[in-house]
Amino acid sequence: MAYRNLGEFISLLEKKGMLKRIKTEVDSNLEVTEIADRMVKKGGPALLFEKIKGYEIPLAINLFGTMERMNLALGVSNFDEIADRIRELLAPPEVSTFIDKLKAIPLLQQISRFFPVKVKNAPCQEIVIKETPMLSRLPVLKCWPLDGGKFITLPMVFSKDPRNGSRNVGMYRMQIYDDGTTGMHWHLHKHGSSHYRGYEEENKVMPVAVALGGDPAVILASTAPLPKEVDEMVFAGFLRSEPVEMVKCLTCDIEVPAESEIILEGYVNPGEKRIEGPFGDHTGYYSASEDYPVFHLTCITMRKNAVYPATIVGKPPMEDYYMGKAVERIFLPLLQLQLPEITDMNFPAEGVFHNCLLVSIKKTYPGQGRKVINALWGMGQMMFAKLIVVVDDTVNIQDLNEAAYKSTASMDAERDIVITRGPLDALDHSSPAPRYGAKIGIDLTSKGVEEGMPRAVPPEIKMSDDIKKLVDTRWKEYGLEGFQVS
């Protein structure tokens, strides 16, 4: 199911009783955060604040704050439905004969229809503010007490590579400095930062546009850890099974989703930096203040009756956890394409998504667990994982109790632990140096003599099936029917 825009998704949430309208006036300075934080921690509804103090534009938050809403956002009952579609694309038919080539045509047509299409007229340009495009028109949040200011927290930042014109869309927070400038939080490892370095090398002004709000598939695509060669808007078209309509900005050479709520057009000067932060981040700690590029606003366009979308990050679980879970399940087939022994993976909330990764594999040879650990650290944003735990495919890694039990029961520290040094996330505060430090991998797969386990592992305690069935049938007879049967 494809939503045309954010408004359609909000309407459906309200129809299903998953959204609450807040008609009481609230303050964008901390108050919205405290309300939203309580809601997401309790699995509460999405919130639409109709009266933000000092602003005319309403604010939507916690739109994706449960698994149910995240599935609804992508039009599926389970993320695995999308994963299965990816598996189909990754296994095209053989094309050794002419007949096989004819059979492959529908697949090629399916891929081609995901590409974005250009339009001349767009809802996101119904209102144009060029002369005084003040950022103070928007109900931007100050999320946490020690934040350096107000931050746009759900922006889709569009840029082009100056070398080949390829598009990148990323979600990078933006601190409001004044009515016309913001920070542009491009981490060193991100594709947006790579584009910026290209403009710096050529000493050229970099055009940038920021889309706020849109079809949920477009929003999720902007957070996806896609290879540099893959256009996020093509991926969004795949997620929604319909192409994304794009329109050219009015003051810069960038295309943006036509159905966005609000567009910020502007540019970034080469070499210009300004202190950004601190910011209460998804690690549960404040990220430090550092120099980052500066975004200059040239124009604001928006749709009539626009809604400002926001999110908050902090101690997990937060809304970003559910978005991350969608990415985890959807991208599993791509991971398995390169490491086919992987049977499942889990980024638990307690690991603030990228800090901890649990992986199960079908092991067939000695050293395979260590091979997988090192391979994962070499894959894109997997390099940020501070802890990777690899277990046999008999372990249910979606059950953290089972995973923890198996880990402590099976680990020999000297034999099983791998410690290395490498890149870390820019938000990591624990390493002695920024963006670089130690990481640990733990291979908890079954070991034989080749891997230093000379003695047999005792069998795990399990009740026989016939006794389990007997107890099941006699449960009421015991007088225990009021208790849960495991």
C-alpha positions in Angstrom: 0.0 0.0 0.0 1.4 3.4 -1.0 0.4 6.6 0.9 0.3 9.6 -1.2 1.6 11.8 1.6 2.0 12.1 5.3 -1.6 13.4 5.7 -3.0 10.2 4.4 -1.0 8.2 6.9 -2.1 10.4 9.8 -5.7 10.1 8.7 -5.5 6.3 8.7 -3.8 6.3 12.2 -6.6 8.4 13.5 -9.3 6.2 11.9 -7.7 3.1 13.5 -7.5 4.8 17.0 -3.7 5.0 16.8 -3.4 8.8 16.9 -4.4 11.3 19.6 -5.1 15.0 18.9 -3.8 17.3 21.6 -5.9 20.5 21.5 -4.3 22.0 24.7 -1.6 24.5 24.0 1.8 23.1 24.6 5.4 24.5 24.5 7.9 23.2 21.9 10.6 23.9 24.5 10.9 20.6 26.4 7.2 20.1 27.1 6.5 18.2 23.8 9.5 16.0 24.4 8.3 14.9 27.9 4.9 14.1 26.6 6.2 12.2 23.6 8.8 10.3 25.7 6.2 9.0 28.1 4.0 7.9 25.2 6.7 6.0 23.3 7.9 4.3 26.5 4.4 3.1 27.2 3.6 2.1 23.6 1.1 5.0 23.4 -0.4 6.5 20.3 1.0 8.9 17.7 0.4 12.5 18.7 -0.8 15.5 16.7 -0.3 18.8 18.7 -2.8 21.3 17.2 -1.7 24.3 19.3 2.1 24.8 19.7 2.7 27.9 21.7 3.7 30.8 19.4 3.1 28.9 16.1 0.3 28.3 13.6 1.6 25.0 12.2 0.6 21.8 14.0 3.2 19.2 15.0 3.1 15.4 14.6 5.3 13.1 16.6 5.6 9.4 17.5 4.1 8.4 14.2 6.2 5.3 14.0 6.5 4.5 17.7 5.2 0.9 17.7 5.8 -2.2 15.6 2.2 -2.1 14.5 2.4 1.5 13.3 5.8 0.9 11.6 4.2 -2.1 9.7 1.2 0.0 8.8 3.5 2.8 7.6 5.0 0.4 5.1 1.7 -1.2 4.2 2.6 -4.7 5.4 1.6 -7.0 8.2 5.2 -8.0 8.8 8.5 -6.6 7.7 9.4 -10.0 6.3 7.0 -9.4 3.4 9.4 -6.7 2.1 12.4 -8.9 2.8 10.8 -11.7 0.7 10.3 -9.2 -2.2 14.0 -8.3 -2.0 14.8 -12.0 -2.1 12.8 -12.4 -5.3 14.8 -9.5 -6.9 18.1 -11.0 -5.8 17.2 -14.3 -7.4 16.3 -13.4 -11.0 15.6 -16.2 -13.6 18.4 -17.7 -15.6 18.8 -15.9 -19.0 20.9 -18.5 -20.9 18.3 -18.9 -23.7 16.0 -16.5 -25.7 13.0 -17.9 -23.9 14.6 -17.2 -20.5 15.3 -13.6 -21.6 11.6 -13.2 -22.4 10.7 -14.5 -19.0 13.1 -12.0 -17.4 11.3 -9.0 -19.0 8.6 -8.7 -16.3 11.3 -8.6 -13.6 13.1 -5.7 -15.5 9.8 -3.9 -15.9 9.1 -4.3 -12.2 12.5 -2.7 -11.3 12.1 0.2 -13.8 8.8 1.3 -12.3 10.4 2.1 -9.0 12.4 5.0 -10.5 11.1 8.4 -9.4 9.1 10.6 -11.9 9.4 14.3 -12.3 6.3 16.6 -12.1 6.0 20.4 -12.7 3.4 21.2 -10.1 3.6 20.0 -6.5 1.6 20.3 -3.3 4.9 21.1 -1.4 5.1 24.4 -3.4 1.5 25.6 -2.8 2.9 28.3 -0.5 6.2 30.0 -1.4 8.1 32.2 1.1 11.2 33.8 -0.6 11.5 37.3 0.8 11.6 36.5 4.5 11.9 32.7 4.7 12.2 32.6 8.5 12.8 29.3 10.3 11.1 30.7 13.3 7.8 30.0 11.4 8.3 26.3 12.2 7.5 24.8 15.6 11.0 23.3 15.9 11.7 21.4 19.2 14.2 22.0 21.9 14.2 18.4 23.1 16.4 18.1 26.2 17.5 20.6 28.8 21.2 20.8 27.8 20.7 20.9 24.1 22.5 23.7 22.3 19.3 25.0 20.9 16.3 23.9 18.8 16.9 21.0 16.4 15.0 19.8 13.3 14.9 16.1 14.1 13.2 14.4 11.1 14.7 16.1 8.1 15.4 14.4 4.7 18.5 16.2 3.4 18.9 16.1 -0.4 22.2 16.7 -2.1 24.0 15.8 -5.3 27.5 14.5 -5.9 29.4 17.2 -7.8 31.5 14.6 -9.6 28.7 12.6 -11.2 25.4 14.2 -10.1 24.2 11.1 -8.1 21.6 11.9 -5.4 21.9 11.3 -1.7 19.2 11.5 0.9 20.1 11.3 4.5 18.5 12.1 7.9 20.9 14.5 9.6 19.8 16.7 12.5 19.8 20.4 12.0 20.4 22.9 14.8 18.6 26.3 14.4 21.1 29.1 14.7 18.9 32.0 13.6 16.1 32.6 11.1 18.3 31.9 8.1 21.0 29.3 9.1 21.3 25.9 10.7 23.9 23.4 11.4 24.3 20.5 9.0 25.3 17.4 11.1 27.2 15.5 8.4 29.2 12.8 10.1 32.6 12.0 8.5 31.4 8.6 7.3 28.1 9.7 5.7 27.4 10.1 2.0 26.2 13.7 2.5 29.6 14.5 4.0 31.3 12.9 1.0 29.3 15.2 -1.3 30.3 18.2 0.8 34.0 17.3 0.5 33.6 17.1 -3.2 32.3 20.7 -3.3 35.1 21.8 -1.0 37.7 20.4 -3.3 36.2 22.3 -6.2 35.6 25.4 -3.9 32.0 25.5 -5.0 28.8 26.4 -3.2 26.8 23.2 -2.5 23.1 23.3 -3.2 21.0 21.5 -0.5 17.3 21.0 0.0 15.6 19.6 3.1 12.2 17.9 2.9 10.0 17.7 6.0 7.3 15.1 6.0 6.2 12.8 3.2 5.0 9.3 2.5 6.4 7.1 5.4 8.2 4.9 2.8 10.1 8.0 1.7 11.0 8.9 5.3 12.3 5.4 6.1 14.3 5.3 2.8 16.2 8.4 3.9 17.4 6.5 7.0 18.3 3.3 5.2 22.0 2.2 5.1 22.1 1.9 1.3 25.2 1.6 -0.8 26.4 4.8 -2.2 25.3 3.7 -5.7 21.7 3.2 -4.7 19.3 6.1 -4.9 17.1 6.3 -1.8 14.2 7.5 -3.9 14.4 4.3 -6.0 14.4 2.3 -2.8 11.4 4.3 -1.6 9.6 3.5 -4.8 10.3 -0.2 -4.2 9.0 0.1 -0.6 5.7 1.8 -1.7 5.5 -0.2 -5.0 4.9 3.1 -6.8 7.4 5.7 -8.0 8.0 8.8 -5.9 7.0 12.0 -7.6 9.8 14.6 -7.5 9.7 18.3 -8.2 12.6 20.7 -8.8 13.2 23.4 -6.1 12.7 27.0 -6.9 16.0 28.4 -5.8 18.5 25.5 -6.1 19.2 22.7 -8.5 17.8 19.9 -6.3 14.7 17.7 -6.7 12.5 16.9 -3.7 9.4 14.7 -3.1 6.4 16.6 -4.5 4.1 15.4 -1.7 6.3 16.7 1.2 4.8 18.9 3.8 7.6 21.6 4.0 10.7 22.2 1.9 13.7 24.2 3.0 15.9 25.3 0.1 19.4 26.6 0.4 23.1 26.0 0.2 26.3 25.2 2.1 29.4 27.2 1.6 32.7 25.3 1.2 34.9 25.5 4.3 32.3 27.3 6.5 31.9 25.6 9.9 30.2 26.5 13.1 29.8 24.9 16.6 26.9 22.5 16.6 25.5 20.9 19.8 25.4 19.5 22.4 22.3 17.4 21.6 20.6 14.7 23.6 21.1 11.7 21.3 19.9 8.2 20.7 22.7 6.8 22.9 20.9 8.2 25.9 23.8 10.7 26.4 24.5 14.2 25.0 26.7 14.2 22.0 29.5 16.8 22.2 29.6 20.2 20.5 31.8 20.2 17.4 32.3 22.2 14.2 29.9 21.3 11.4 29.0 22.8 8.0 26.4 25.6 7.9 23.1 25.5 5.9 21.9 28.8 4.5 18.2 29.1 3.9 17.0 30.7 0.6 13.4 29.7 0.4 10.6 27.9 2.3 7.8 26.2 0.4 5.0 24.2 1.9 1.6 22.7 1.2 -1.5 24.3 2.5 -2.4 23.1 6.0 1.1 21.7 6.4 2.0 19.6 9.4 5.5 19.8 10.9 6.9 16.3 11.6 9.3 15.6 14.5 10.8 12.9 16.5 12.8 12.7 19.7 15.8 10.5 20.5 17.2 9.6 23.9 17.3 6.6 26.2 15.8 3.6 24.3 13.3 2.4 23.4 12.4 5.4 21.3 10.7 5.9 18.0 13.9 5.4 16.1 14.2 1.9 17.5 11.1 0.8 15.6 12.4 2.4 12.4 15.7 0.6 13.0 13.9 -2.7 13.4 12.2 -2.2 10.0 15.6 -1.6 8.4 17.0 -4.7 10.2 14.4 -7.1 8.9 14.3 -5.5 5.4 18.0 -5.6 4.9 18.6 -9.2 6.1 18.4 -10.6 2.6 21.1 -8.2 1.4 23.3 -9.3 4.2 22.7 -12.9 3.4 23.6 -12.3 -0.2 27.2 -11.6 1.0 27.2 -13.9 4.0 24.8 -16.8 3.1 25.6 -18.6 6.4 23.7 -16.0 8.4 20.2 -17.2 9.4 19.1 -14.2 11.5 20.2 -11.0 13.1 19.0 -8.8 15.9 19.9 -5.2 16.9 18.4 -5.1 20.4 17.1 -1.8 21.8 19.5 -2.0 24.7 22.4 -1.7 22.2 21.0 1.6 20.8 20.7 -0.2 17.5 24.2 -0.1 16.1 26.3 -0.7 19.3 25.3 -4.4 19.7 24.5 -7.0 17.0 23.5 -10.6 17.6 23.9 -12.9 14.6 23.0 -16.6 14.2 24.8 -18.7 11.5 24.6 -22.2 10.1 28.2 -23.3 10.8 29.9 -25.7 8.5 33.7 -25.2 9.2 36.1 -24.2 11.9 36.7 -20.4 12.3 33.4 -19.5 10.5 32.2 -17.5 13.5 35.3 -15.3 13.5 35.1 -14.9 9.7 31.5 -13.6 10.0 32.5 -11.2 12.8 35.3 -9.7 10.7 33.2 -9.6 7.6 30.5 -7.7 9.3 32.9 -5.0 10.5 33.9 -4.5 6.9 30.3 -3.8 5.7 29.2 -0.2 5.6 27.6 1.1 8.8 28.2 -2.3 10.4 31.7 -0.9 11.1 30.1 1.0 14.0 29.1 -2.2 15.9 31.0 -2.2 19.2 29.8 -5.7 20.1 29.0 -8.5 17.7 27.9 -11.9 19.1 27.7 -14.9 16.7 25.8 -18.0 17.8 24.6 -21.2 16.1 21.3 -21.2 14.2 19.8 -23.3 17.0 19.7 -20.2 19.2 16.7 -17.9 19.0 18.5 -14.5 19.0 15.1 -12.7 19.0 14.7 -14.0 22.6 17.3 -12.0 24.6 16.9 -14.3 27.6 17.8 -17.4 25.5 20.6 -15.5 23.8 22.1 -14.3 27.1 21.8 -17.8 28.7 23.5 -19.5 25.8 26.2 -16.8 25.7 27.2 -17.1 29.4 26.9 -20.9 29.3 29.0 -21.4 26.2 31.7 -18.7 26.3 35.4 -19.3 27.0 36.9 -15.8 27.1 40.4 -16.6 25.9 39.2 -18.8 23.0 36.1 -16.9 21.9 36.7 -13.2 22.2 38.1 -11.1 19.3 39.2 -7.5 20.1 40.1 -5.1 17.3 40.4 -1.4 16.7 38.7 0.6 14.0 36.1 3.3 13.1 33.4 4.1 15.7 30.3 6.2 15.4 30.8 9.9 15.8 28.3 9.9 18.7 30.3 7.3 20.7 31.5 9.0 23.9 33.4 6.0 25.4 36.5 5.8 23.3 39.6 7.8 24.1 39.7 9.3 20.6 36.7 10.5 18.6 35.4 8.2 15.9 38.1 5.5 16.6 38.4 2.8 19.2 38.2 -0.8 20.3 35.4 -3.2 19.3 34.7 -6.7 20.6 33.4 -9.8 18.8 32.4 -13.0 20.6 32.2 -16.3 18.7 29.8 -18.5 20.6 29.3 -21.1 17.9 29.9 -24.7 18.8 33.6 -25.6 18.8 35.5 -28.7 18.0 39.1 -29.8 18.6 40.3 -27.6 15.7 39.1 -24.5 17.6 40.5 -25.4 20.9 37.7 -27.5 22.5 39.2 -30.9 23.2 36.4 -32.2 25.4 32.8 -33.0 24.6 30.0 -30.5 25.4 27.4 -32.0 27.7 23.8 -32.3 26.4 21.4 -29.5 27.2 18.6 -30.4 29.7 15.3 -31.0 27.9 12.2 -32.8 29.0 11.0 -35.7 26.9 8.1 -34.9 24.6 5.8 -37.6 25.9 6.0 -36.2 29.5 5.4 -32.7 28.2 2.3 -34.0 26.4 1.1 -35.8 29.5 1.4 -32.7 31.7 -0.4 -30.7 29.0 -3.4 -33.0 29.0 -3.6 -33.2 32.8 -3.1 -29.5 33.5 -6.6 -28.8 34.6 -6.6 -32.0 36.7 -3.8 -30.5 38.7 -6.0 -27.5 39.5 -3.5 -25.2 37.8 -5.7 -23.9 35.0 -5.4 -20.3 36.2 -1.7 -20.3 35.6 0.1 -19.9 32.3 1.2 -23.1 30.6 4.7 -22.9 29.0 
